[in-house]
Structure formats: C-alpha cells, structure tokens
C-alpha cells in the first residue's frame, strides 16, 4: 500500500502545473549560471560564479520545496483526501514518509534534468563545470527542506495558510534571523556574537548548508579568522560526523514532529 501511495503521489506531483513551471524555471536559471561560468575568466577562490551557485542553492530551491511541499500536504487535509486515506490499510508513518519521498523524488528529477543540461553544455562547449559540492549540497537541501515542508503542511489549516507558513519559514531562515543576529552584534561583545553565530548556524538549516558549501569546497577563509578553530574542528573526522548528525536531525526531526502533530489531530477529531 505504501509503495502504491508513493507512486500515486509522485505522478500527481509531476502533473502539477506548479511543479512543471518550477522545473522549467530552475533548469533555465541553472543553465544560465553554467553558461556564465563558461564565459567568465577562471579565478581561484570565492568568485561571482561561486556566489551564483550558492544563491541558487539557498534561495530558489528551498523556496520551491517549501511552498509546493507544504501546500501538497495541506491540500490533502483540506480536501478530505487524507480522511479517505485513513480508511485504507496505511499507517500514519506511511503517509508522512510517502508524501516526503514523493516530494523528494520530484525535486530530484528537476535537479537531474538541470545537471543533464549542464553536462550537455559541457559536451558541446567543453569548458562548463558542474561542482560536485554543489550537486551534493543540492541533494541535501532538498532532503532537509522537504522534511520541513511536510511539517509546515501538517501544521497549516489550509493551502493558503500552508503557503504563508512556508514563506515565513523561508524568510526567517534566509533573511530575518541574519538581521536579528546582526542587530544583536551591535551591542554585545565580539566573542558573544561569535558564539551566537555558531549556535544559530546549527539551528538554521540554510546557514548550516551555506557553511557546508564553504567547508567542502575548501573556502572557509571566507568566514574570517574568527572562525578558524570552528572550521578546523569541522575539517576533522569528528567534524564530518557531527555534520552528518546535524543534517540527519534536520531531516528526521520535522518528519517525526509532523507525524506526532497529525496523530494528535486525529485523536482530537
């Protein structure tokens, strides 16, 4: 039953006009950045190319995953489709992870098509590069924000509420928390600001992925000398292990919380 549900959800998601438009837009933007990379002069370090890939990784991709994923779950609850599914021999865990897997597979397909376009351009031009770090962290971004999207959809009362909640989460992760941290840094000591920044980096998945980009691409010098000990730890075996644990927590945590909230709603009904 669970496999059949995943196939059904995946087909419905691929047929969605929103998903098709997002796929076309993401492929075009990704191809444009790769083309600019081909025309640009090779420069070592943190270049505009690196910044473009990083912005694509952190801004449009989480936004698309959060909005589409949360509205998909909220739509099931609002339309009564979820109530109908409860009459079938499918567990609550099967529903949550089925929605999550179908959402992840849909965006994996978009990423695969985007990467294929770049590889085709590389075959024609011969100088287009596809950074392995970007590919890996793109997959990680989908895995993390798809889990958060499912949680937003479970919390929301309807699709409009889910859209608003997804936008708030996206804005908080990418913009608001940074501004709050900068505001706090204006009236506290430097070492306190550094400690708060490291804490917020682990509590904010977008910032943690940004840090992972610098870490695995060997560009941690961009963070400045104050983060030397922090980045030096993460370049060790224990640091890599901790990075994996934090990422796993950001994937499994929202899914289990969403399952718990949905079970509570079921008891309330």
Phi and psi restraints in degrees (value plus and minus 20) as a CYANA .aco file:
   2 UNK   PHI     -84.3   -44.3
   2 UNK   PSI     -62.2   -22.2
   3 UNK   PHI     -85.3   -45.3
   3 UNK   PSI     -59.4   -19.4
   4 UNK   PHI     -84.7   -44.7
   4 UNK   PSI     -59.1   -19.1
   5 UNK   PHI     -85.3   -45.3
   5 UNK   PSI     -61.9   -21.9
   6 UNK   PHI     -82.7   -42.7
   6 UNK   PSI     -64.2   -24.2
   7 UNK   PHI     -82.1   -42.1
   7 UNK   PSI     -62.0   -22.0
   8 UNK   PHI     -85.0   -45.0
   8 UNK   PSI     -65.7   -25.7
   9 UNK   PHI     -84.7   -44.7
   9 UNK   PSI     -59.2   -19.2
  10 UNK   PHI     -85.0   -45.0
  10 UNK   PSI     -63.0   -23.0
  11 UNK   PHI     -83.4   -43.4
  11 UNK   PSI     -62.9   -22.9
  12 UNK   PHI     -84.8   -44.8
  12 UNK   PSI     -57.2   -17.2
  13 UNK   PHI     -89.5   -49.5
  13 UNK   PSI     -58.7   -18.7
  14 UNK   PHI     -89.1   -49.1
  14 UNK   PSI     -47.5    -7.5
  15 UNK   PHI    -100.3   -60.3
  15 UNK   PSI     -31.9     8.1
  16 UNK   PHI     -86.2   -46.2
  16 UNK   PSI     113.6   153.6
  17 UNK   PHI     -83.6   -43.6
  17 UNK   PSI     -55.8   -15.8
  18 UNK   PHI     -80.3   -40.3
  18 UNK   PSI     -65.6   -25.6
  19 UNK   PHI     -85.5   -45.5
  19 UNK   PSI     -58.8   -18.8
  20 UNK   PHI     -85.8   -45.8
  20 UNK   PSI     -62.3   -22.3
  21 UNK   PHI     -85.8   -45.8
  21 UNK   PSI     -60.6   -20.6
  22 UNK   PHI     -82.6   -42.6
  22 UNK   PSI     -62.0   -22.0
  23 UNK   PHI     -80.9   -40.9
  23 UNK   PSI     -65.6   -25.6
  24 UNK   PHI     -84.7   -44.7
  24 UNK   PSI     -64.4   -24.4
  25 UNK   PHI     -82.8   -42.8
  25 UNK   PSI     -65.0   -25.0
  26 UNK   PHI     -85.3   -45.3
  26 UNK   PSI     -60.3   -20.3
  27 UNK   PHI     -83.8   -43.8
  27 UNK   PSI     -63.0   -23.0
  28 UNK   PHI     -84.0   -44.0
  28 UNK   PSI     -64.8   -24.8
  29 UNK   PHI     -85.2   -45.2
  29 UNK   PSI     -62.9   -22.9
  30 UNK   PHI     -84.1   -44.1
  30 UNK   PSI     -62.6   -22.6
  31 UNK   PHI     -85.7   -45.7
  31 UNK   PSI     -56.7   -16.7
  32 UNK   PHI     -84.2   -44.2
  32 UNK   PSI     -62.1   -22.1
  33 UNK   PHI     -84.9   -44.9
  33 UNK   PSI     -61.7   -21.7
  34 UNK   PHI     -84.2   -44.2
  34 UNK   PSI     -56.4   -16.4
  35 UNK   PHI     -87.6   -47.6
  35 UNK   PSI     -60.3   -20.3
  36 UNK   PHI     -82.6   -42.6
  36 UNK   PSI     -57.7   -17.7
  37 UNK   PHI     -81.5   -41.5
  37 UNK   PSI     -57.3   -17.3
  38 UNK   PHI     -85.8   -45.8
  38 UNK   PSI     -58.6   -18.6
  39 UNK   PHI    -102.6   -62.6
  39 UNK   PSI     -41.0    -1.0
  40 UNK   PHI     -96.9   -56.9
  40 UNK   PSI     136.2   176.2
  41 UNK   PHI     -95.7   -55.7
  41 UNK   PSI     118.9   158.9
  42 UNK   PHI     -86.7   -46.7
  42 UNK   PSI     102.2   142.2
  43 UNK   PHI    -151.9  -111.9
  43 UNK   PSI     113.8   153.8
  44 UNK   PHI     -98.0   -58.0
  44 UNK   PSI     137.4   177.4
  45 UNK   PHI      71.0   111.0
  45 UNK   PSI    -180.4  -140.4
  46 UNK   PHI    -103.8   -63.8
  46 UNK   PSI      80.8   120.8
  47 UNK   PHI    -123.6   -83.6
  47 UNK   PSI     159.2   199.2
  48 UNK   PHI     -83.6   -43.6
  48 UNK   PSI     -51.5   -11.5
  49 UNK   PHI     -82.1   -42.1
  49 UNK   PSI     -67.3   -27.3
  50 UNK   PHI     -81.7   -41.7
  50 UNK   PSI     -63.4   -23.4
  51 UNK   PHI     -82.7   -42.7
  51 UNK   PSI     -57.8   -17.8
  52 UNK   PHI     -85.5   -45.5
  52 UNK   PSI     -65.2   -25.2
  53 UNK   PHI     -82.1   -42.1
  53 UNK   PSI     -60.7   -20.7
  54 UNK   PHI     -86.5   -46.5
  54 UNK   PSI     -61.3   -21.3
  55 UNK   PHI     -84.7   -44.7
  55 UNK   PSI     -59.3   -19.3
  56 UNK   PHI     -84.4   -44.4
  56 UNK   PSI     -57.7   -17.7
  57 UNK   PHI     -88.9   -48.9
  57 UNK   PSI     -57.3   -17.3
  58 UNK   PHI    -118.3   -78.3
  58 UNK   PSI     -43.8    -3.8
  59 UNK   PHI    -123.2   -83.2
  59 UNK   PSI     -86.3   -46.3
  60 UNK   PHI     -88.9   -48.9
  60 UNK   PSI     -61.9   -21.9
  61 UNK   PHI     -81.9   -41.9
  61 UNK   PSI     -72.1   -32.1
  62 UNK   PHI     -81.1   -41.1
  62 UNK   PSI     -55.4   -15.4
  63 UNK   PHI     -82.2   -42.2
  63 UNK   PSI     -66.5   -26.5
  64 UNK   PHI     -84.9   -44.9
  64 UNK   PSI     -63.6   -23.6
  65 UNK   PHI     -83.7   -43.7
  65 UNK   PSI     -65.3   -25.3
  66 UNK   PHI     -84.7   -44.7
  66 UNK   PSI     -67.7   -27.7
  67 UNK   PHI     -88.4   -48.4
  67 UNK   PSI     -69.2   -29.2
  68 UNK   PHI     -88.0   -48.0
  68 UNK   PSI     -63.2   -23.2
  69 UNK   PHI     -85.6   -45.6
  69 UNK   PSI     -64.9   -24.9
  70 UNK   PHI     -86.8   -46.8
  70 UNK   PSI     -60.8   -20.8
  71 UNK   PHI     -87.7   -47.7
  71 UNK   PSI     -50.8   -10.8
  72 UNK   PHI     -85.1   -45.1
  72 UNK   PSI     -64.5   -24.5
  73 UNK   PHI     -89.4   -49.4
  73 UNK   PSI     -65.0   -25.0
  74 UNK   PHI     -82.8   -42.8
  74 UNK   PSI     -53.8   -13.8
  75 UNK   PHI     -84.2   -44.2
  75 UNK   PSI     -58.4   -18.4
  76 UNK   PHI     -81.8   -41.8
  76 UNK   PSI     -63.0   -23.0
  77 UNK   PHI     -91.8   -51.8
  77 UNK   PSI     -60.5   -20.5
  78 UNK   PHI     -89.8   -49.8
  78 UNK   PSI     -60.2   -20.2
  79 UNK   PHI    -101.1   -61.1
  79 UNK   PSI     -32.7     7.3
  80 UNK   PHI      71.8   111.8
  80 UNK   PSI     -20.3    19.7
  81 UNK   PHI     -83.0   -43.0
  81 UNK   PSI     -56.4   -16.4
  82 UNK   PHI     -86.8   -46.8
  82 UNK   PSI     -59.3   -19.3
  83 UNK   PHI     -82.3   -42.3
  83 UNK   PSI     -56.7   -16.7
  84 UNK   PHI     -88.7   -48.7
  84 UNK   PSI     -59.3   -19.3
  85 UNK   PHI     -84.0   -44.0
  85 UNK   PSI     -49.5    -9.5
  86 UNK   PHI     -86.7   -46.7
  86 UNK   PSI     -39.0     1.0
  87 UNK   PHI    -100.3   -60.3
  87 UNK   PSI     -30.3     9.7
  88 UNK   PHI    -114.4   -74.4
  88 UNK   PSI     139.6   179.6
  89 UNK   PHI     -94.2   -54.2
  89 UNK   PSI      48.8    88.8
  90 UNK   PHI    -155.4  -115.4
  90 UNK   PSI     110.6   150.6
  91 UNK   PHI     -96.1   -56.1
  91 UNK   PSI     144.8   184.8
  92 UNK   PHI     -84.3   -44.3
  92 UNK   PSI     -57.7   -17.7
  93 UNK   PHI     -82.1   -42.1
  93 UNK   PSI     -59.6   -19.6
  94 UNK   PHI     -83.6   -43.6
  94 UNK   PSI     -57.2   -17.2
  95 UNK   PHI     -87.1   -47.1
  95 UNK   PSI     -70.0   -30.0
  96 UNK   PHI     -80.2   -40.2
  96 UNK   PSI     -70.3   -30.3
  97 UNK   PHI     -93.3   -53.3
  97 UNK   PSI     -46.1    -6.1
  98 UNK   PHI     -86.4   -46.4
  98 UNK   PSI     -64.6   -24.6
  99 UNK   PHI     -83.0   -43.0
  99 UNK   PSI     -61.2   -21.2
 100 UNK   PHI     -84.3   -44.3
 100 UNK   PSI     -67.1   -27.1
 101 UNK   PHI     -85.7   -45.7
 101 UNK   PSI     -60.7   -20.7
 102 UNK   PHI     -84.3   -44.3
 102 UNK   PSI     -58.9   -18.9
 103 UNK   PHI     -86.7   -46.7
 103 UNK   PSI     -63.5   -23.5
 104 UNK   PHI     -83.3   -43.3
 104 UNK   PSI     -64.6   -24.6
 105 UNK   PHI     -83.0   -43.0
 105 UNK   PSI     -57.3   -17.3
 106 UNK   PHI     -83.6   -43.6
 106 UNK   PSI     -64.7   -24.7
 107 UNK   PHI     -97.5   -57.5
 107 UNK   PSI     -46.4    -6.4
 108 UNK   PHI     -82.9   -42.9
 108 UNK   PSI     -57.2   -17.2
 109 UNK   PHI     -85.5   -45.5
 109 UNK   PSI     -60.5   -20.5
 110 UNK   PHI     -82.7   -42.7
 110 UNK   PSI     -64.3   -24.3
 111 UNK   PHI     -83.0   -43.0
 111 UNK   PSI     -61.5   -21.5
 112 UNK   PHI     -82.3   -42.3
 112 UNK   PSI     -62.3   -22.3
 113 UNK   PHI     -86.5   -46.5
 113 UNK   PSI     -58.0   -18.0
 114 UNK   PHI     -84.0   -44.0
 114 UNK   PSI     -64.7   -24.7
 115 UNK   PHI     -85.7   -45.7
 115 UNK   PSI     -54.8   -14.8
 116 UNK   PHI     -85.1   -45.1
 116 UNK   PSI     -59.0   -19.0
 117 UNK   PHI     -81.6   -41.6
 117 UNK   PSI     -62.6   -22.6
 118 UNK   PHI     -85.6   -45.6
 118 UNK   PSI     -60.5   -20.5
 119 UNK   PHI     -85.9   -45.9
 119 UNK   PSI     -56.1   -16.1
 120 UNK   PHI     -85.2   -45.2
 120 UNK   PSI     -63.5   -23.5
 121 UNK   PHI     -81.9   -41.9
 121 UNK   PSI     -56.6   -16.6
 122 UNK   PHI     -85.9   -45.9
 122 UNK   PSI     -57.0   -17.0
 123 UNK   PHI     -87.5   -47.5
 123 UNK   PSI     -51.6   -11.6
 124 UNK   PHI    -102.9   -62.9
 124 UNK   PSI     -68.8   -28.8
 125 UNK   PHI    -108.3   -68.3
 125 UNK   PSI     -52.7   -12.7
 126 UNK   PHI      62.5   102.5
 126 UNK   PSI     -20.6    19.4
 127 UNK   PHI    -150.1  -110.1
 127 UNK   PSI     -13.4    26.6
 128 UNK   PHI    -103.8   -63.8
 128 UNK   PSI     110.6   150.6
 129 UNK   PHI    -133.0   -93.0
 129 UNK   PSI     127.0   167.0
 130 UNK   PHI    -139.9   -99.9
 130 UNK   PSI      78.8   118.8
 131 UNK   PHI     -79.5   -39.5
 131 UNK   PSI     109.1   149.1
 132 UNK   PHI     -83.5   -43.5
 132 UNK   PSI     -54.1   -14.1
 133 UNK   PHI     -82.7   -42.7
 133 UNK   PSI     -61.5   -21.5
 134 UNK   PHI     -84.5   -44.5
 134 UNK   PSI     -61.8   -21.8
 135 UNK   PHI     -81.7   -41.7
 135 UNK   PSI     -67.9   -27.9
 136 UNK   PHI     -84.0   -44.0
 136 UNK   PSI     -65.0   -25.0
 137 UNK   PHI     -94.6   -54.6
 137 UNK   PSI     -43.8    -3.8
 138 UNK   PHI     -84.3   -44.3
 138 UNK   PSI     -64.3   -24.3
 139 UNK   PHI     -81.5   -41.5
 139 UNK   PSI     -63.6   -23.6
 140 UNK   PHI     -84.5   -44.5
 140 UNK   PSI     -58.5   -18.5
 141 UNK   PHI     -81.4   -41.4
 141 UNK   PSI     -63.7   -23.7
 142 UNK   PHI     -83.2   -43.2
 142 UNK   PSI     -64.0   -24.0
 143 UNK   PHI     -81.6   -41.6
 143 UNK   PSI     -62.7   -22.7
 144 UNK   PHI     -93.6   -53.6
 144 UNK   PSI     -70.6   -30.6
 145 UNK   PHI     -95.5   -55.5
 145 UNK   PSI     -41.1    -1.1
 146 UNK   PHI     -87.2   -47.2
 146 UNK   PSI     -58.5   -18.5
 147 UNK   PHI     -85.2   -45.2
 147 UNK   PSI     -62.6   -22.6
 148 UNK   PHI     -85.7   -45.7
 148 UNK   PSI     -55.8   -15.8
 149 UNK   PHI     -83.9   -43.9
 149 UNK   PSI     -60.9   -20.9
 150 UNK   PHI     -81.8   -41.8
 150 UNK   PSI     -62.1   -22.1
 151 UNK   PHI     -82.8   -42.8
 151 UNK   PSI     -63.1   -23.1
 152 UNK   PHI     -81.2   -41.2
 152 UNK   PSI     -61.5   -21.5
 153 UNK   PHI     -84.8   -44.8
 153 UNK   PSI     -56.1   -16.1
 154 UNK   PHI     -88.5   -48.5
 154 UNK   PSI     -59.9   -19.9
 155 UNK   PHI     -90.1   -50.1
 155 UNK   PSI     -56.6   -16.6
 156 UNK   PHI     -86.7   -46.7
 156 UNK   PSI     130.8   170.8
 157 UNK   PHI    -107.6   -67.6
 157 UNK   PSI     -48.6    -8.6
 158 UNK   PHI    -174.5  -134.5
 158 UNK   PSI    -198.4  -158.4
 159 UNK   PHI     -86.0   -46.0
 159 UNK   PSI     -58.6   -18.6
 160 UNK   PHI     -85.3   -45.3
 160 UNK   PSI     -61.2   -21.2
 161 UNK   PHI     -84.0   -44.0
 161 UNK   PSI     -58.8   -18.8
 162 UNK   PHI     -84.4   -44.4
 162 UNK   PSI     -61.1   -21.1
 163 UNK   PHI     -83.2   -43.2
 163 UNK   PSI     -65.2   -25.2
 164 UNK   PHI     -83.5   -43.5
 164 UNK   PSI     -62.5   -22.5
 165 UNK   PHI     -84.9   -44.9
 165 UNK   PSI     -60.3   -20.3
 166 UNK   PHI     -83.8   -43.8
 166 UNK   PSI     -60.9   -20.9
 167 UNK   PHI     -86.3   -46.3
 167 UNK   PSI     -57.8   -17.8
 168 UNK   PHI     -85.0   -45.0
 168 UNK   PSI     -64.9   -24.9
 169 UNK   PHI     -82.3   -42.3
 169 UNK   PSI     -63.7   -23.7
 170 UNK   PHI     -83.5   -43.5
 170 UNK   PSI     -66.2   -26.2
 171 UNK   PHI     -85.4   -45.4
 171 UNK   PSI     -58.5   -18.5
 172 UNK   PHI     -86.5   -46.5
 172 UNK   PSI     -64.0   -24.0
 173 UNK   PHI     -89.7   -49.7
 173 UNK   PSI     -56.4   -16.4
 174 UNK   PHI    -116.6   -76.6
 174 UNK   PSI     -43.8    -3.8
 175 UNK   PHI    -150.3  -110.3
 175 UNK   PSI     -78.7   -38.7
 176 UNK   PHI     -83.0   -43.0
 176 UNK   PSI     -64.7   -24.7
 177 UNK   PHI     -83.4   -43.4
 177 UNK   PSI     -53.7   -13.7
 178 UNK   PHI     -85.9   -45.9
 178 UNK   PSI     -62.6   -22.6
 179 UNK   PHI     -85.9   -45.9
 179 UNK   PSI     -59.3   -19.3
 180 UNK   PHI     -82.1   -42.1
 180 UNK   PSI     -63.3   -23.3
 181 UNK   PHI     -85.1   -45.1
 181 UNK   PSI     -58.7   -18.7
 182 UNK   PHI     -86.9   -46.9
 182 UNK   PSI     -56.5   -16.5
 183 UNK   PHI     -86.4   -46.4
 183 UNK   PSI     -61.8   -21.8
 184 UNK   PHI     -84.6   -44.6
 184 UNK   PSI     -56.2   -16.2
 185 UNK   PHI     -86.6   -46.6
 185 UNK   PSI     -33.7     6.3
 186 UNK   PHI     -98.8   -58.8
 186 UNK   PSI     -37.3     2.7
 187 UNK   PHI    -151.2  -111.2
 187 UNK   PSI      -4.6    35.4
 188 UNK   PHI    -144.0  -104.0
 188 UNK   PSI     144.8   184.8
 189 UNK   PHI     -86.4   -46.4
 189 UNK   PSI     137.8   177.8
 190 UNK   PHI     -82.0   -42.0
 190 UNK   PSI     -60.5   -20.5
 191 UNK   PHI     -89.0   -49.0
 191 UNK   PSI     -49.7    -9.7
 192 UNK   PHI     -88.9   -48.9
 192 UNK   PSI     -62.6   -22.6
 193 UNK   PHI     -81.4   -41.4
 193 UNK   PSI     -60.5   -20.5
 194 UNK   PHI     -82.6   -42.6
 194 UNK   PSI     -63.8   -23.8
 195 UNK   PHI     -83.9   -43.9
 195 UNK   PSI     -63.9   -23.9
 196 UNK   PHI     -83.5   -43.5
 196 UNK   PSI     -57.9   -17.9
 197 UNK   PHI     -83.4   -43.4
 197 UNK   PSI     -62.8   -22.8
 198 UNK   PHI     -86.2   -46.2
 198 UNK   PSI     -60.8   -20.8
 199 UNK   PHI     -83.7   -43.7
 199 UNK   PSI     -66.9   -26.9
 200 UNK   PHI     -85.5   -45.5
 200 UNK   PSI     -49.0    -9.0
 201 UNK   PHI     -83.4   -43.4
 201 UNK   PSI     -55.4   -15.4
 202 UNK   PHI    -101.6   -61.6
 202 UNK   PSI     -46.5    -6.5
 203 UNK   PHI    -108.6   -68.6
 203 UNK   PSI     -29.8    10.2
 204 UNK   PHI    -136.9   -96.9
 204 UNK   PSI      90.3   130.3
 205 UNK   PHI     -81.4   -41.4
 205 UNK   PSI     -53.5   -13.5
 206 UNK   PHI     -85.1   -45.1
 206 UNK   PSI     -64.1   -24.1
 207 UNK   PHI     -88.8   -48.8
 207 UNK   PSI     -53.7   -13.7
 208 UNK   PHI     -88.2   -48.2
 208 UNK   PSI     -57.7   -17.7
 209 UNK   PHI     -88.2   -48.2
 209 UNK   PSI     -58.6   -18.6
 210 UNK   PHI     -80.2   -40.2
 210 UNK   PSI     -64.8   -24.8
 211 UNK   PHI     -82.4   -42.4
 211 UNK   PSI     -60.1   -20.1
 212 UNK   PHI     -81.4   -41.4
 212 UNK   PSI     -55.1   -15.1
 213 UNK   PHI     -83.1   -43.1
 213 UNK   PSI     -66.8   -26.8
 214 UNK   PHI     -86.0   -46.0
 214 UNK   PSI     -59.2   -19.2
 215 UNK   PHI     -85.0   -45.0
 215 UNK   PSI     -71.5   -31.5
 216 UNK   PHI    -102.0   -62.0
 216 UNK   PSI     -34.1     5.9
 217 UNK   PHI    -114.4   -74.4
 217 UNK   PSI     -18.9    21.1
 218 UNK   PHI      50.4    90.4
 218 UNK   PSI      11.3    51.3
 219 UNK   PHI    -141.4  -101.4
 219 UNK   PSI      16.3    56.3
 220 UNK   PHI     -88.2   -48.2
 220 UNK   PSI     -34.3     5.7
 221 UNK   PHI     -83.6   -43.6
 221 UNK   PSI     -40.4    -0.4
 222 UNK   PHI     -82.1   -42.1
 222 UNK   PSI     -48.9    -8.9
 223 UNK   PHI     -93.8   -53.8
 223 UNK   PSI     -38.9     1.1
 224 UNK   PHI      80.4   120.4
 224 UNK   PSI     145.2   185.2
 225 UNK   PHI     -87.4   -47.4
 225 UNK   PSI     -42.6    -2.6
 226 UNK   PHI     -83.9   -43.9
 226 UNK   PSI     -45.7    -5.7
 227 UNK   PHI    -117.5   -77.5
 227 UNK   PSI      -3.6    36.4
 228 UNK   PHI     -82.0   -42.0
 228 UNK   PSI     -70.1   -30.1
 229 UNK   PHI     -83.7   -43.7
 229 UNK   PSI     -58.2   -18.2
 230 UNK   PHI     -84.2   -44.2
 230 UNK   PSI     -68.4   -28.4
 231 UNK   PHI     -91.4   -51.4
 231 UNK   PSI     -51.0   -11.0
 232 UNK   PHI     -84.9   -44.9
 232 UNK   PSI     -57.5   -17.5
 233 UNK   PHI     -85.6   -45.6
 233 UNK   PSI     -63.6   -23.6
 234 UNK   PHI     -91.2   -51.2
 234 UNK   PSI     -34.6     5.4
 235 UNK   PHI    -103.8   -63.8
 235 UNK   PSI     -18.6    21.4
 236 UNK   PHI    -116.2   -76.2
 236 UNK   PSI     154.0   194.0
 237 UNK   PHI     -82.6   -42.6
 237 UNK   PSI     -63.2   -23.2
 238 UNK   PHI     -85.4   -45.4
 238 UNK   PSI     -52.8   -12.8
 239 UNK   PHI     -86.4   -46.4
 239 UNK   PSI     -63.2   -23.2
 240 UNK   PHI     -83.4   -43.4
 240 UNK   PSI     -58.4   -18.4
 241 UNK   PHI     -84.6   -44.6
 241 UNK   PSI     -63.8   -23.8
 242 UNK   PHI     -84.4   -44.4
 242 UNK   PSI     -57.9   -17.9
 243 UNK   PHI     -79.8   -39.8
 243 UNK   PSI     -63.5   -23.5
 244 UNK   PHI     -86.2   -46.2
 244 UNK   PSI     -57.2   -17.2
 245 UNK   PHI     -86.3   -46.3
 245 UNK   PSI     -63.5   -23.5
 246 UNK   PHI     -83.0   -43.0
 246 UNK   PSI     -62.4   -22.4
 247 UNK   PHI     -83.7   -43.7
 247 UNK   PSI     -62.5   -22.5
 248 UNK   PHI     -82.7   -42.7
 248 UNK   PSI     -58.0   -18.0
 249 UNK   PHI     -84.5   -44.5
 249 UNK   PSI     -58.6   -18.6
 250 UNK   PHI     -92.1   -52.1
 250 UNK   PSI     -39.8     0.2
 251 UNK   PHI    -108.3   -68.3
 251 UNK   PSI     -71.4   -31.4
 252 UNK   PHI     -98.2   -58.2
 252 UNK   PSI     -54.5   -14.5
 253 UNK   PHI     -76.4   -36.4
 253 UNK   PSI     -76.5   -36.5
 254 UNK   PHI     -80.4   -40.4
 254 UNK   PSI     -54.0   -14.0
 255 UNK   PHI     -87.3   -47.3
 255 UNK   PSI     -64.3   -24.3
 256 UNK   PHI     -90.4   -50.4
 256 UNK   PSI     -55.8   -15.8
 257 UNK   PHI     -85.8   -45.8
 257 UNK   PSI     -62.0   -22.0
 258 UNK   PHI     -81.9   -41.9
 258 UNK   PSI     -59.6   -19.6
 259 UNK   PHI     -84.1   -44.1
 259 UNK   PSI     -60.5   -20.5
 260 UNK   PHI     -85.7   -45.7
 260 UNK   PSI     -62.9   -22.9
 261 UNK   PHI     -84.6   -44.6
 261 UNK   PSI     -61.2   -21.2
 262 UNK   PHI     -86.8   -46.8
 262 UNK   PSI     -55.1   -15.1
 263 UNK   PHI     -88.5   -48.5
 263 UNK   PSI     -56.9   -16.9
 264 UNK   PHI     -85.8   -45.8
 264 UNK   PSI     -59.9   -19.9
 265 UNK   PHI     -82.4   -42.4
 265 UNK   PSI     -58.2   -18.2
 266 UNK   PHI     -84.9   -44.9
 266 UNK   PSI     -57.6   -17.6
 267 UNK   PHI     -89.7   -49.7
 267 UNK   PSI     -55.6   -15.6
 268 UNK   PHI     -85.5   -45.5
 268 UNK   PSI     -51.7   -11.7
